[in-house]
Amino acid sequence: IGKDSFVARQKFQADYITLKSGAIHISPLDIDGYIKNKTLNAGIVAIDKFHFTDFRDKQLPFNPGIIKPLTVNLIKKIPEKISVDTLLLSEAFVEYTETNEKTKAPGTIPITRMNVRVLNTKNYNLSSTDSLSILASGYLMDTAWIQLRVKESYTDSLGGFLMTVKIKPANLTILNPVLIPLASAKVESGYLDTLS
């Protein structure tokens, strides 16, 4: 279904997500384990040119009371048993777009040239020391280098996680394509030294 058709059917705000990729390499892959007990075990899954887009129309009313799970709880909801030691994304692209409820204009935040390493993706045989680790780097607005590190426990009942973000020096006017439609603001000049 196309984006416009999807949005037209919604009564509340909802995410329209698209995914695509280039080549996918998996090695090693335990085929016998999957055939015998529907358990998918893999060493390294390398995905080239992963492309993720997310669109949300904020002109629609917000549906309160929905709690979106964090990454670990999303993985736990996968019905098949899976275990992937390392997931690698190279030259990935992530783009979030939302239409502002007041300006009615879309603002887009792209992160390009991303390289992502996800360690210990699993949803069975979880121990108290098991954590999901994510290290991602890319270019915000295709200009400012940004790095994200996340470590999230699989067994913490409170859903605890550690997250750090770093951004290298950048000219703040790169944010104008987002600020103008979403906040009705414009940066005339400014320079970010570093951010963490």
Long-range contacts (C-beta under 8 A, 24 or more apart in sequence): 3-55, 7-55, 7-57, 7-60, 10-57, 10-60, 11-60, 11-61, 12-60, 12-61, 12-62, 12-63, 13-56, 13-57, 13-58, 13-60, 13-61, 13-62, 13-63, 14-56, 14-60, 15-54, 15-55, 15-56, 16-54, 16-55, 16-56, 17-52, 17-53, 17-54, 17-55, 18-51, 18-52, 18-53, 19-50, 19-51, 19-52, 20-50, 20-51, 21-47, 21-48, 21-49, 21-50, 21-51, 22-47, 22-48, 22-49, 22-50, 22-91, 23-47, 23-48, 23-49, 24-48, 37-81, 38-80, 38-81, 39-80, 39-81, 39-82, 39-83, 39-124, 40-80, 40-81, 40-82, 40-83, 41-82, 41-83, 41-84, 42-83, 42-84, 42-85, 43-84, 43-85, 43-86, 44-85, 44-86, 44-87, 44-88, 45-84, 45-86, 45-87, 45-88, 46-88, 46-90, 47-87, 47-88, 47-89, 47-90, 47-92, 48-90, 48-91, 49-90, 49-91, 49-92, 49-93, 50-89, 50-92, 50-93, 50-114, 50-116, 51-92, 51-93, 52-92, 52-93, 52-94, 52-95, 53-94, 53-95, 53-96, 53-97, 54-95, 54-96, 54-97, 55-96, 55-97, 55-98, 56-96, 56-97, 56-98, 56-99, 57-98, 57-99, 58-98, 58-99, 58-100, 58-101, 59-99, 59-100, 59-101, 59-104, 70-152, 70-159, 70-161, 71-132, 71-134, 71-150, 71-152, 72-132, 72-152, 72-153, 72-154, 72-159, 72-161, 73-159, 75-121, 75-122, 75-123, 75-132, 76-123, 76-154, 77-123, 78-123, 81-123, 81-124, 82-121, 82-122, 82-123, 82-124, 83-121, 83-122, 83-123, 83-124, 83-125, 84-118, 84-121, 84-122, 85-119, 85-120, 86-117, 86-118, 86-119, 87-116, 87-117, 87-118, 87-119, 87-121, 88-115, 88-116, 88-117, 88-118, 89-114, 89-115, 89-116, 89-118, 90-115, 91-115, 92-116, 92-138, 94-138, 98-182, 100-181, 100-182, 102-184, 103-181, 103-182, 103-184, 105-180, 105-181, 105-182, 106-181, 107-177, 107-178, 107-179, 107-180, 107-181, 107-182, 108-177, 108-178, 109-140, 109-141, 109-178, 110-140, 110-141, 110-142, 111-138, 111-139, 111-140, 111-146, 112-138, 112-139, 112-142, 113-138, 113-139, 113-142, 114-138, 114-139, 122-154, 126-154, 126-155, 127-155, 128-155, 130-154, 130-155, 140-167, 140-170, 140-174, 141-174, 141-175, 141-177, 141-178, 143-170, 143-171, 143-174, 144-168, 144-170, 144-174, 144-192, 145-170, 164-196, 165-195, 165-196, 166-194, 166-195, 166-196, 167-192, 167-194, 167-195, 167-196, 168-194, 169-193, 169-194
